[in-house]
Amino acid sequence: MDVADRLTLRPREAAKRLGVSQKTLWSWTQPRGPIPCVRLGRTVLYPVDALQRWLSQASGSAAPEFAATWITAPAAEEQQ
């Protein structure tokens, strides 16, 4: 399954799509921050629809600048 078609992303994939480091993504992840995640044992997954909702609601930060690109275009590495 192509990453662009998946319902959830692993932390590395989500951080790459958001254009931030994994450490930044982790600091933004609930309960510390506003981004929701799903935890299955030790596995952390980010629902794509939740990330898109968060991006559309984000204001006063860099998030809106890349929201349209993130939602419509997969990362270059993933297109291969």
N, C-alpha and C positions, 0 to 999 in steps of 0.2 A: 504494500500500500504506500502510495506517495505521501510524503509529509504534508503536502498541501491539502490532502483529502482526509486527514486524521481529525478525530474529535478532541484529542488531547495532545499536549506536547511535553516532552521531558524538559527539565530545567535548562539544559544546554541549548535545545532547539528554541524554547521560549525566549531566552535571553538574546539569542542571535536575531530572532524575529523582531524583538523590541529594540535592538541596537544598544543593549546595555550588557554589562558583565554579569556573570552568574551571581556574584556577590551582591551587586545592586538589586538584581531580581529577588534574591533571597531576603534582602532588607525590606523590599516592597511587598513581600508575601505575608498574608494573614497568619498569625494574629498581630504581627509587628506593623504591617502595612495594609494597603487597600486591595491588593491583588489576591483573589481567591485561588486556592489550590485543592487538589484531592490527594489524600495520603492513603496509600494502600501498603500497610506495613512500613517498610523503609523507603518505598518508592513514592516520589512526589511527582504529580502530574498537574498540568495547567490546562483546563478546558479552553479550547479555542474561542468558543462563544463568550465565555466569561472575560477573557483577555480583550476581545473586541469591544464588549460593553464597557470595560474599564477605560479603554483608550478613548471611546466616544464621550465618556463622562469626564475625562481628565481635562482640567483647565488650569491655566496659569503655570504650565510646566512645558517641558520639551515634548511630551507625549503626543499632542495633537499634530506636531510637525511631521511625524513619521507614521501616524495612524493610517492614513489612506494608502501609503505604500505597503505597510505591513499587511493590511487586510486584503489587498488585491494582488500582491506579487510575492511568490515564495522567494526565499533567500537564494542567491545565485548558485551556491553550492548544491542546493536541493534540486535545482532544475536539471542537473546532469543525470 
